[in-house]
Amino acid sequence: MGPVSRSNNERTKDLTEVIASHEVEIVCTQCQARIPKSIAFLKATREMRCPVCSAAVLLDVSSIQGEVRRVEKSLRALHSQLSSTMRDPKSN
């Protein structure tokens, strides 16, 4: 039996899930704790509590959106490179 072929829609969904689950560190301005949070969480939240000191951490939406765009761009480029390599491994 050969490898299972997946549709572009399934691969795009997988990439979207990878991007959403990618973690970015948020630094508490009160205690400097580094708090890993997923991109999905950061897209949905504007404020959170530091798990170390309980201070309110206001999320800088514009800064986070810039970080999210950079991560998405990097992961999409990596996905494209991997897909290309898997289609034609001799091209490298």
The 8 nearest C-alpha neighbors of each residue, nearest first, counted from 0:
[[1, 2, 3, 4, 5, 6, 85, 86],
 [2, 0, 3, 4, 5, 86, 85, 6],
 [3, 1, 4, 0, 5, 85, 86, 6],
 [2, 4, 5, 1, 0, 6, 9, 10],
 [5, 3, 2, 6, 1, 7, 9, 10],
 [6, 4, 9, 3, 7, 10, 8, 2],
 [5, 7, 9, 8, 10, 4, 11, 12],
 [6, 8, 10, 9, 11, 5, 12, 4],
 [7, 9, 11, 6, 10, 12, 5, 13],
 [8, 10, 12, 6, 7, 11, 5, 13],
 [11, 9, 13, 7, 12, 8, 14, 6],
 [12, 10, 14, 8, 13, 9, 7, 15],
 [13, 11, 15, 9, 10, 14, 8, 16],
 [12, 14, 10, 16, 11, 15, 9, 17],
 [15, 13, 17, 11, 16, 12, 18, 10],
 [14, 16, 12, 18, 13, 17, 11, 19],
 [15, 17, 19, 13, 14, 18, 20, 12],
 [18, 16, 14, 20, 15, 19, 21, 13],
 [17, 19, 15, 21, 16, 20, 14, 71],
 [20, 18, 39, 38, 16, 17, 21, 15],
 [19, 21, 37, 17, 18, 38, 16, 22],
 [22, 20, 18, 37, 19, 38, 17, 23],
 [23, 21, 37, 36, 35, 38, 20, 24],
 [22, 24, 35, 36, 37, 25, 21, 38],
 [25, 23, 35, 34, 33, 36, 26, 22],
 [24, 26, 34, 33, 35, 23, 27, 36],
 [27, 25, 33, 31, 32, 34, 28, 24],
 [28, 26, 31, 32, 29, 30, 56, 49],
 [27, 29, 31, 30, 26, 56, 32, 54],
 [28, 30, 27, 31, 54, 52, 32, 56],
 [29, 31, 32, 27, 28, 52, 51, 54],
 [32, 30, 27, 26, 28, 29, 33, 25],
 [33, 31, 27, 30, 26, 34, 51, 49],
 [34, 32, 26, 25, 24, 31, 35, 27],
 [33, 35, 25, 24, 26, 32, 36, 27],
 [36, 34, 24, 23, 22, 25, 33, 37],
 [37, 35, 22, 23, 24, 34, 40, 38],
 [38, 36, 22, 20, 40, 39, 21, 23],
 [37, 39, 41, 19, 40, 21, 22, 42],
 [38, 40, 19, 42, 37, 41, 43, 20],
 [41, 39, 37, 43, 38, 42, 44, 36],
 [42, 40, 38, 44, 43, 39, 37, 36],
 [41, 43, 39, 40, 44, 38, 64, 45],
 [42, 44, 40, 41, 39, 45, 38, 46],
 [45, 43, 41, 46, 42, 40, 47, 58],
 [44, 46, 58, 57, 60, 43, 47, 41],
 [47, 45, 57, 58, 56, 44, 55, 48],
 [46, 48, 56, 55, 49, 57, 45, 44],
 [49, 47, 55, 53, 54, 56, 50, 46],
 [48, 50, 53, 54, 51, 52, 27, 55],
 [49, 51, 53, 52, 48, 34, 54, 32],
 [52, 50, 49, 53, 32, 30, 54, 48],
 [51, 53, 54, 49, 50, 30, 29, 48],
 [54, 52, 49, 48, 50, 51, 55, 56],
 [55, 53, 49, 52, 48, 56, 29, 27],
 [54, 56, 48, 47, 57, 49, 53, 46],
 [55, 57, 47, 46, 48, 58, 54, 27],
 [58, 56, 46, 45, 59, 55, 47, 48],
 [57, 59, 45, 46, 60, 56, 63, 47],
 [60, 58, 62, 61, 63, 57, 45, 64],
 [59, 61, 63, 62, 58, 64, 45, 42],
 [62, 60, 64, 63, 59, 65, 66, 58],
 [61, 63, 65, 59, 64, 60, 66, 58],
 [64, 62, 66, 60, 65, 61, 67, 59],
 [63, 65, 67, 61, 66, 62, 60, 68],
 [66, 64, 68, 62, 63, 67, 61, 69],
 [65, 67, 63, 69, 64, 68, 70, 62],
 [66, 68, 64, 70, 65, 69, 63, 71],
 [67, 69, 71, 65, 66, 70, 72, 64],
 [70, 68, 66, 72, 67, 71, 73, 65],
 [71, 69, 73, 67, 72, 68, 74, 66],
 [70, 72, 68, 74, 73, 69, 75, 67],
 [71, 73, 69, 75, 70, 74, 68, 76],
 [74, 72, 70, 76, 71, 75, 69, 77],
 [73, 75, 77, 71, 76, 72, 78, 70],
 [74, 76, 78, 72, 77, 73, 71, 79],
 [77, 75, 79, 73, 78, 74, 72, 80],
 [76, 78, 74, 80, 79, 75, 81, 73],
 [79, 77, 75, 81, 76, 80, 82, 74],
 [78, 80, 76, 82, 77, 81, 83, 75],
 [81, 79, 77, 83, 78, 82, 84, 76],
 [82, 80, 84, 78, 83, 79, 85, 77],
 [83, 81, 79, 85, 84, 80, 78, 86],
 [82, 84, 80, 86, 81, 85, 79, 87],
 [83, 85, 88, 81, 87, 82, 86, 80],
 [84, 86, 82, 83, 87, 88, 81, 80],
 [87, 85, 83, 84, 82, 88, 81, 89],
 [86, 88, 84, 89, 85, 90, 83, 91],
 [87, 89, 84, 90, 85, 86, 91, 83],
 [90, 88, 87, 91, 84, 86, 85, 83],
 [89, 91, 88, 87, 84, 83, 86, 85],
 [90, 89, 88, 84, 87, 83, 80, 85]]
